[in-house]
């Protein structure tokens, strides 16, 4: 178990990190000085320095002599870092980040599923089947069910046999877990997503790469709709305009339009 001296910097980093990814602290904003931040939180200066080092490692802040510590530009953020993903979903996630995250999943997971259909080993197929059993029994409303969901997606990426895809497994699985947790926390799921996973599994087990790709694409599109419906805040007209391309991608994919570049 971590000692309090180790947990304090992580707690401070999470507090600041949530403010950054939620937009409360904008890029170029200057953070408090070390003295102000440590005294205001009643912690040691070394604990605050360690928290800043955590944020620097995740690309969220930069520290410069005579300038101080400022929020980094969004392009520098390590958005696939599991902690950063967790901070994104600790509150209402920004819709642009949510949409971009699901776009990334659509670029990665369907192709991973297609590869898994031809490369999956018996042990990996068994692991996915076991995860499905737990998801069916426990549902995604429980911690055990969500952990099984995490394991299903991580195993699928591993089954692709591609080391570069496998290196994304921790981040992608974390994205799945946090988005599912967010949907459950804000709006109890009315639709059961387990059958979507079953279709992916059956296609992989049948060694049908095209069917696996199609099933995983549909799974992600439906998960995106679930996530947007789970948002508690109403969309502005501008936000609604931003979400139309995602919907168009969904229609284009069914209609076979050449405009669909999301896969």
C-alpha positions in Angstrom: 0.0 0.0 0.0 1.3 3.5 -0.9 2.3 5.8 1.9 0.5 9.1 2.4 3.7 10.9 1.2 3.4 9.2 -2.1 -0.3 9.6 -2.5 -0.3 13.4 -1.8 1.5 14.4 -5.0 -0.7 12.1 -7.1 -3.8 13.7 -5.5 -2.5 17.2 -6.2 -1.7 16.2 -9.8 -5.2 14.8 -10.3 -6.8 18.0 -8.9 -4.9 20.2 -11.3 -5.1 17.7 -14.2 -8.9 17.6 -14.0 -9.0 21.4 -14.2 -6.8 21.3 -17.3 -8.6 18.6 -19.3 -12.0 20.0 -18.4 -11.1 23.4 -19.7 -11.1 25.2 -16.3 -7.4 25.9 -16.8 -6.7 26.9 -20.4 -3.5 26.6 -22.3 -0.8 29.2 -21.4 -2.5 29.7 -18.0 0.1 30.2 -15.3 -0.2 27.9 -12.2 0.3 29.1 -8.7 3.8 29.5 -7.5 5.3 26.7 -5.5 5.0 28.7 -2.2 1.3 29.7 -2.9 0.3 26.2 -4.0 1.9 24.4 -1.1 0.7 26.8 1.6 -2.8 26.9 0.2 -3.0 23.1 0.3 -1.1 22.7 3.5 1.4 20.4 1.9 5.2 20.5 1.6 6.8 22.2 -1.3 8.5 18.9 -2.2 5.0 17.3 -2.5 3.8 20.0 -4.9 7.1 19.8 -6.9 6.5 16.1 -7.4 2.9 16.8 -8.5 4.2 19.2 -11.1 6.7 16.6 -12.3 3.8 14.2 -12.8 1.9 16.7 -14.9 5.0 17.6 -16.9 5.5 13.9 -17.7 2.0 13.7 -19.0 2.5 16.7 -21.2 -0.1 18.9 -19.4 2.2 21.6 -18.1 5.6 23.1 -18.8 7.9 24.7 -16.3 10.3 27.5 -17.4 12.7 29.6 -15.3 11.4 33.2 -14.6 8.0 32.3 -16.2 6.7 29.6 -13.9 4.6 26.6 -14.6 2.0 27.0 -17.3 -0.6 24.8 -19.0 0.7 23.3 -22.2 -1.0 23.4 -25.5 -3.5 20.6 -26.1 -1.3 19.0 -28.8 1.3 18.2 -26.2 -1.1 16.4 -23.8 -0.5 12.7 -23.4 -4.2 12.0 -23.9 -3.8 8.2 -24.0 -2.2 8.2 -20.6 -4.6 6.1 -18.3 -4.5 8.8 -15.6 -5.3 11.6 -18.1 -8.2 9.5 -19.5 -9.4 9.0 -15.9 -9.3 12.7 -15.3 -11.2 13.4 -18.5 -14.1 11.2 -17.3 -14.0 12.2 -13.7 -16.4 15.0 -14.6 -18.4 15.8 -17.7 -15.9 15.2 -20.5 -15.5 17.8 -23.1 -17.4 16.8 -26.2 -14.6 17.4 -28.6 -12.3 15.1 -26.6 -15.0 12.5 -26.3 -15.6 12.5 -30.1 -11.9 12.4 -30.9 -11.4 9.5 -28.5 -14.1 7.4 -30.3 -12.7 8.4 -33.7 -9.4 6.9 -32.5 -11.1 3.8 -31.4 -12.7 3.5 -34.8 -9.4 3.7 -36.5 -7.7 1.1 -34.2 -10.1 -1.5 -32.9 -11.9 -2.6 -36.1 -8.6 -3.4 -37.8 -7.4 -5.1 -34.7 -10.5 -7.3 -34.7 -10.0 -8.1 -38.4 -6.4 -9.2 -37.7 -7.4 -11.1 -34.6 -9.8 -13.2 -36.8 -6.8 -14.6 -38.6 -4.2 -14.5 -35.8 -6.0 -15.2 -32.6 -4.6 -18.1 -30.5 -6.8 -20.5 -28.6 -5.8 -19.1 -25.2 -6.9 -15.6 -26.4 -10.1 -16.8 -27.8 -10.8 -18.6 -24.5 -10.0 -15.4 -22.5 -12.4 -13.4 -24.6 -15.1 -16.0 -24.1 -14.6 -16.0 -20.4 -14.8 -12.2 -20.3 -18.1 -12.4 -22.2 -19.5 -14.9 -19.6 -18.7 -12.5 -16.8 -20.1 -9.5 -18.7 -23.3 -11.4 -19.4 -23.7 -12.6 -15.8 -22.6 -9.4 -14.0 -23.7 -6.8 -16.6 -21.7 -3.6 -17.2 -23.4 -2.0 -14.3 -21.0 -3.7 -11.9 -17.3 -3.3 -11.3 -16.7 -7.0 -12.2 -18.6 -6.6 -15.5 -16.7 -3.5 -16.4 -13.4 -5.2 -15.6 -14.4 -8.1 -17.9 -15.2 -5.5 -20.6 -11.7 -4.0 -20.1 -10.2 -7.5 -20.4 -12.1 -8.3 -23.6 -10.8 -5.3 -25.5 -7.3 -5.7 -24.2 -7.2 -9.3 -25.2 -8.6 -8.5 -28.6 -5.8 -6.0 -29.3 -3.2 -8.6 -28.1 -4.8 -11.1 -30.4 -4.0 -8.9 -33.4 -0.5 -10.1 -33.1 0.8 -6.6 -34.1 3.2 -5.3 -31.4 2.3 -1.6 -32.2 -1.4 -2.3 -31.7 -0.6 -4.3 -28.6 1.3 -1.3 -27.2 -2.0 0.6 -27.3 -3.9 -2.0 -25.3 -3.5 -0.3 -21.9 -4.7 3.0 -23.3 -7.6 1.7 -25.4 -8.8 -0.6 -22.6 -8.6 2.3 -20.1 -10.7 4.4 -22.6 -13.3 1.7 -22.7 -13.4 1.3 -18.9 -13.7 5.1 -18.2 -16.3 5.7 -20.9 -18.4 2.8 -19.7 -18.1 4.0 -16.1 -19.1 7.5 -17.1 -22.2 6.2 -19.0 -23.3 4.2 -16.0 -22.6 7.0 -13.5 -24.5 9.7 -15.4 -27.3 7.7 -17.1 -27.9 4.1 -16.4 -27.5 2.2 -19.6 -30.9 1.4 -21.2 -29.3 -0.7 -23.9 -27.4 -3.9 -23.3 -24.0 -3.6 -25.1 -23.0 -7.2 -24.4 -24.6 -8.6 -27.6 -22.4 -6.2 -29.6 -19.3 -7.8 -28.1 -20.7 -11.3 -28.7 -21.0 -10.5 -32.5 -17.4 -9.4 -32.5 -16.3 -12.6 -30.7 -18.3 -14.8 -33.0 -16.8 -13.2 -36.1 -13.3 -13.7 -34.7 -14.0 -17.3 -33.7 -15.3 -17.9 -37.3 -12.0 -16.4 -38.6 -14.1 -13.9 -40.6 -12.0 -10.7 -40.7 -14.6 -8.6 -42.6 -17.4 -9.5 -40.2 -15.1 -8.8 -37.2 -14.2 -5.4 -38.6 -17.9 -4.6 -39.3 -19.1 -5.8 -35.9 -16.4 -3.8 -34.0 -17.2 -0.7 -36.0 -20.8 -1.0 -35.1 -20.0 -1.6 -31.4 -17.9 1.6 -31.3 -20.5 3.7 -33.1 -23.3 2.5 -30.7 -21.0 3.1 -27.7 -20.4 6.6 -28.9 -24.2 7.2 -29.1 -24.5 5.8 -25.6 -21.8 8.2 -24.4 -23.3 11.3 -25.9 -26.7 10.5 -24.6 -25.1 10.1 -21.1 -24.0 13.7 -21.1 -25.9 15.7 -18.5 -25.4 19.1 -20.0 -27.5 20.2 -23.0 -25.6 20.8 -26.3 -25.4 24.3 -27.7 -26.2 24.9 -31.3 -22.4 25.0 -32.0 -21.9 21.7 -30.2 -24.7 20.1 -32.2 -23.0 21.1 -35.4 -19.8 19.4 -34.3 -21.6 16.2 -33.6 -23.2 15.9 -37.1 -20.0 14.6 -38.8 -20.0 11.7 -36.5 -23.6 10.9 -37.4 -22.8 11.3 -41.1 -19.9 8.8 -40.7 -22.4 6.3 -39.3 -24.8 6.7 -42.2 -22.1 6.8 -44.8 -20.7 3.5 -43.5 -24.0 1.8 -44.0 -24.5 3.4 -47.3 -21.0 2.8 -48.5 -20.1 6.4 -49.2 -16.6 7.3 -50.1 -16.7 10.1 -47.6 -16.4 7.8 -44.6 -12.7 7.9 -43.6 -13.3 6.9 -39.9 -12.3 3.2 -40.5 
